[in-house]
């Protein structure tokens, strides 16, 4: 006995529309998870890079007596016979690590912010760590003098992600790391703290990161300040 089988030629328009709707719904459900995963990966990269910078700063301190500042810029320039501008930005400070031969790549100074771009690897003159190639703000003394490896181990050294306008407002950007700020401390540990979305501020042990005094990590002998990256 023969059986007649009618083969279908393809999906109907209604079936195609149903499939499209299902795919769109699944994509909508997956998007927040994908975005969180991307932000977590960016945060992990920032933590790793901060630790590498911390190790490099300790090596620099051992060789030049403090973290990068105006005096060490002169010492590095003399020791390496290279041109070096003793600027006040985080880019200027970190550039000393490259000129001193302690760091051989711009990559560790990058982290995701609203103004950063991947470093281009150009080390010529001031092109090393140019605008947008540094994502971390660098703690210094208020008079511009560099910190050192001596002192309270809980003192912050680096922090990210700051807003492009942070030099004027003191705000942190909650977008890149899902409302978290990454902070490198003097003992080379990295911690993540919540960014207060309403104010764009962060707290360390219940205080602002630049708060000094007898009951803070800065004590009474240091008034801290930020060296900000160049957008």
C-alpha atoms as one frame of an Amber mdcrd trajectory, in Angstrom:
protein
   0.000   0.000   0.000   1.311   3.415  -0.918   0.994   6.344   1.465   0.717
   9.791   0.073   2.872  12.233   2.031   2.510  15.958   1.438   5.789  17.745
   2.055   5.699  21.295   3.272   7.672  23.810   1.292   8.740  25.982   4.279
   7.551  28.146   7.141   4.481  30.244   6.826   4.675  33.980   7.478   2.936
  33.536  10.821   5.423  30.887  11.912   8.354  33.087  10.928   6.909  35.967
  12.926   6.493  33.727  15.967  10.115  32.582  15.712  11.331  36.194  15.403
   9.312  37.222  18.454  10.733  34.330  20.502  14.316  35.143  19.462  13.806
  38.823  20.300  12.393  37.932  23.701  15.314  35.633  24.488  17.790  38.293
  23.364  16.094  40.831  25.616  16.391  38.495  28.586  20.050  37.769  27.875
  21.169  41.374  27.289  21.373  42.450  30.986  23.384  39.344  31.850  25.743
  39.936  28.924  26.202  43.576  29.955  26.950  42.616  33.566  29.427  40.023
  32.352  31.173  42.631  30.183  31.404  45.089  33.075  32.760  42.374  35.352
  35.442  41.559  32.788  36.380  45.263  32.569  36.578  45.442  36.359  38.775
  42.332  36.488  41.117  43.906  33.921  41.319  47.077  36.043  42.153  45.047
  39.171  44.910  43.155  37.365  46.409  46.301  35.858  46.273  48.143  39.193
  48.272  45.370  40.867  50.901  45.491  38.120  51.211  49.257  38.496  51.561
  48.776  42.251  54.493  46.398  41.827  56.121  48.831  39.384  55.679  51.732
  41.819  57.419  49.752  44.562  60.344  49.051  42.227  60.464  52.741  41.315
  60.395  53.752  44.979  63.275  51.403  45.757  65.356  53.004  43.016  64.380
  56.679  43.258  63.237  57.111  46.866  59.547  57.828  46.323  56.705  57.376
  43.900  56.940  59.597  40.774  56.977  63.364  41.331  58.895  66.443  40.112
  62.140  65.471  41.847  62.153  61.893  40.570  61.434  63.202  37.053  64.769
  65.038  37.158  66.500  61.946  38.520  65.009  59.700  35.816  65.909  62.169
  33.087  69.496  62.346  34.330  69.857  58.581  34.769  68.394  57.677  31.389
  69.386  60.732  29.347  65.849  60.996  28.006  63.503  63.946  27.716  60.905
  63.967  30.461  58.366  66.618  31.447  57.690  66.808  35.195  53.938  67.348
  34.880  51.239  67.011  37.514  48.845  64.597  35.780  48.651  60.842  36.276
  49.922  60.441  32.691  53.037  62.489  33.539  53.697  60.553  36.738  53.258
  57.121  35.185  55.377  58.086  32.178  58.363  58.120  34.542  57.939  54.364
  35.073  58.324  53.863  31.327  61.290  56.217  30.947  63.020  54.543  33.914
  62.728  51.166  32.153  60.614  49.675  34.942  57.536  49.294  32.713  57.817
  48.250  29.076  54.190  48.550  28.016  51.482  51.203  28.177  48.814  48.513
  28.527  48.837  48.248  32.332  47.835  51.908  32.718  44.576  51.375  30.839
  41.202  50.665  32.365  37.729  51.167  30.968  36.274  54.640  31.579  34.129
  57.048  29.621  37.240  58.764  28.216  39.893  56.063  27.796  41.085  54.288
  24.670  43.411  51.350  24.269  47.067  52.548  24.332  48.726  52.659  20.920
  52.204  51.532  22.049  53.891  54.750  20.883  56.682  55.592  23.357  58.128
  58.577  21.497  58.465  61.671  23.717  55.177  62.824  25.160  53.328  60.318
  22.965  53.960  57.726  25.672  50.758  57.577  27.725  49.043  60.271  25.723
  45.546  61.651  26.380  43.008  58.896  27.001  45.604  56.146  27.512  45.529
  56.255  31.335  42.431  55.296  33.312  43.679  55.515  36.904  43.825  58.544
  39.189  47.045  58.606  41.237  47.282  59.695  44.882  49.975  62.235  45.775
  50.624  64.723  48.538  48.775  68.030  48.263  52.009  69.870  47.441  52.653
  67.524  44.508  55.318  65.497  46.292  55.111  61.763  45.662  54.042  59.250
  48.265  56.296  56.324  49.128  56.067  52.712  50.228  56.403  53.833  53.863
  53.294  54.545  55.917  49.908  53.044  56.676  49.410  49.963  54.490  45.756
  50.880  53.978  46.530  54.123  52.161  45.116  54.200  48.617  47.532  54.634
  45.715  45.303  54.373  42.651  41.581  54.585  42.018  39.266  54.162  39.017
  36.954  54.823  37.246  36.705  58.573  37.580  34.624  60.854  35.418  36.281
  62.998  32.781  35.358  66.047  34.866  36.621  64.632  38.160  39.363  67.233
  38.524  36.632  69.790  39.080  33.860  67.763  40.725  35.479  64.820  42.514
  32.925  62.441  41.002  33.374  58.783  40.145  31.692  57.107  37.185  29.324
  54.247  38.146  28.880  53.033  34.567  32.038  51.031  33.668  32.141  48.583
  36.613  28.485  48.351  37.608  28.685  51.090  40.282  31.985  49.862  41.718
  35.289  51.698  42.143  38.607  49.827  42.083  41.178  50.962  44.638  44.816
  49.869  44.962  46.261  50.202  48.474  49.827  50.568  49.659  50.069  46.868
  50.554  49.267  46.128  46.873  45.843  44.747  47.720  42.934  45.805  45.529
  39.471  46.401  46.869  36.187  47.340  45.215  33.814  49.786  46.897  30.376
  51.023  45.970  29.994  54.307  44.122  27.125  56.308  45.592  25.074  56.950
  42.473  23.319  60.025  43.857  26.576  61.870  44.530  29.196  60.010  42.477
  31.359  59.714  45.603  33.013  56.788  47.368  33.859  56.085  50.995  36.907
  54.321  52.442  36.310  53.072  55.959  33.359  55.415  56.121  35.300  58.496
  54.976  36.089  60.304  51.746  39.346  59.017  50.179  41.089  62.381  50.651
  39.979  62.817  54.262  43.018  63.232  56.534  43.308  63.329  60.304  44.407
  61.331  63.348  41.816  58.586  62.817  42.361  58.109  59.060  44.853  56.121
  56.966  46.611  59.394  56.102  47.169  60.478  59.682  48.148  64.046  60.484
  51.401  64.169  58.513  49.986  63.928  54.978  47.346  65.918  53.140  46.512
  63.790  50.087  45.485  64.895  46.607  44.688  63.341  43.212  46.790  63.406
  40.076  44.117  62.877  37.433  44.513  61.242  34.020  44.294  63.351  30.870
  41.073  62.588  28.925
